[in-house]
């Protein structure tokens, strides 16, 4: 009997210890990725990386200035699609939606969220690249915008719903219409959360590569305007990493470090901002 | 005369605009309609996606029919396309990814939900969420320069000498191949499995644990025999979601799988996946049939992930509402 009890205790300790090891493994994976990128990218990064165009193959040096600007333009377009749709869609789901239609929309949003990004790229190719007969910033931005919608919409909805009922009731008791309540009370109260959601959505699409391969394509030079192919950081990382040149590999690490740093800063920063008290808790 | 006419017209228009604006400002009905229309773009986009994929793959669907899925020739010159090697590669790498990631992910989720104090748990969960925020192309970068050389020089020779009797571990060690694809997928889906499973486990009512502990079970027994069965369906849901991610994952896999359309019994051999084929060949597709064949691959990917996601979400919803332990 005692033997059995000891056995059970042993199993208990061993299995719980193993589960702790699993967590340790996952967490150390992130530390390893970060450390390795900082090490490899840190030695490769320099001022020219941010200010110069890529040099032709064989010439050392050069940078990714065009890719950085390209990524910024793509993100701007994506934000122009993702933020309004996310915000208004979130308002609908949180404030107006009936039971069935909301459920359907939520489900569709989740499914769109799970759709591989490369498939969304095919959509952008079909409706923008094919008719225009050319790769463009526009098509890339559209693809990224569509990918952003689900994240933006669901987080906006979540934060709007977390605004306490009494706040709405107080506004309505003062005679405000429903829309006025939403626009002047509910949305401002949920704003920090909504901004966070949008930033996280942007951080997510900033690293998307697959849909850009055949929408924004790539470009060794500056891409003026919106209807020409453009370089972008993730695509540059990809092409430089699979190329056989040592110098390009170094630049790929540098680009990887810049991209990951941006994404992690947004993730950690929004987390810190949100962990402060939300407005209605301060009341 | 004309001037004043115009002015009054403008007056009417601005009055109308003002009226409309007021309706928008105060009219709940208008706000309702506008937000409804915007929210519905999600459905429109999904519909458009299905339409595009269906129309643009028509050429390939008509020419190859169901044969498309079972034949192995992929020949752009003679415009003969069969997707079996891609489907095979996708299935093998995803299965391998799940095989490696599910035990570790579940273990970590158990630790975070059942053992760690709430504050530690949420801090660690945040770190793991950061792992999910790392872009695919960066996993690919690390894959090319760390994982592949390591597999080629250490892991694959080791597996070959010790488990070489299995056909899985035979053949030359290339580094790039199904094994590399599977390992990188495992790393990438790990955070999804952990965070969804953790939430499912946290949703199990504490009474369940307390009852088990009260009749004398150890902490582990309470977890293994009570909490896990209760949350079983939701955990399956999280695995479905992870599988859907793995199937559609593109860049990291493209960078380490070797991009050779072949079916092989060895995990060391280079292969190809559906998503990698689309990524690599789309811009270079020459003929319309080639393009249509790639679109059909996209359609397959969409339909499969759609079904997996749908099922996964339903399972998680079901668990959230009530447990799934047998009576």
Interface residues (C-beta under 8 A of the other chain):
Chain A: X8 X9 X11 X12 X15 X16 X18 X19 X20 X21 X22 X23 X25 X26 X27 X29 X30 X33 X36 X37 X40 X84 X85 X88 X89 X91 X92 X93 X95 X96 X97 X104 X105 X107 X108 X109 X110 X111 X112 X114 X115 X116 X117 X118 X119 X120 X122 X123 X125 X126 X127 X146 X149 X150 X153 X177 X178 X179 X180 X182 X203 X204 X206 X207 X208 X209 X210 X213 X214 X217 X234 X237 X238 X241 X242 X249 X252 X253 X256 X259 X260 X263 X264 X267 X268 X271
Chain B: X24 X25 X26 X27 X28 X30 X31 X32 X34 X35 X36 X38 X39 X40 X41 X42 X43 X45 X46 X48 X49 X52 X53 X55 X56 X103 X104 X105 X106 X107 X108 X110 X111 X112 X114 X115 X116 X124 X126 X127 X128 X129 X130 X131 X133 X134 X135 X136 X137 X138 X140 X141 X142 X144 X145 X146 X187 X190 X191 X194 X218 X219 X220 X221 X224 X241 X244 X245 X247 X248 X249 X250 X251 X255 X275 X278 X279 X282 X283 X295 X298 X301 X302 X305 X306 X308 X309 X310 X312 X313
